[in-house]
Amino acid sequence: MQNQQQRIDQGINSGQLTPKEAGRLEAREAKIKQDEARMKSDGKLTARERKKLNKELDNASERIYKQKHDRQHVSTK
């Protein structure tokens, strides 16, 4: 998750992500963090929960890539 946040921050700084795109991506990251906290609330993370989190993270990573490479740019000047 930390790596994905760094990728979002880099996209914002380089202008590869619009503010709207960045907001949606950051909201998705926050939801994943909430899901993880809820799953860990009983003190353990089951294999099924781990698989679900990994799938969410993979989907978010793919979305970050697509948004950074969709040719929508913000001028950084």
Residue pairs with C-beta under 8 A, 6 or more apart in sequence:
1 29
1 32
1 33
1 57
4 29
4 57
4 60
4 61
4 64
5 26
5 29
7 61
7 64
7 68
8 17
8 22
8 25
8 26
8 29
8 64
10 16
11 17
11 21
11 22
11 64
11 67
11 68
12 19
12 22
13 76
14 76
15 73
15 74
15 75
15 76
16 67
16 68
16 69
16 73
17 25
17 67
17 68
17 74
18 72
18 73
18 74
19 74
21 67
21 72
25 60
25 63
25 64
25 67
28 60
28 63
29 60
32 53
32 56
32 57
32 60
35 52
35 53
35 56
36 45
36 53
39 45
39 46
39 49
39 52
39 53
45 53
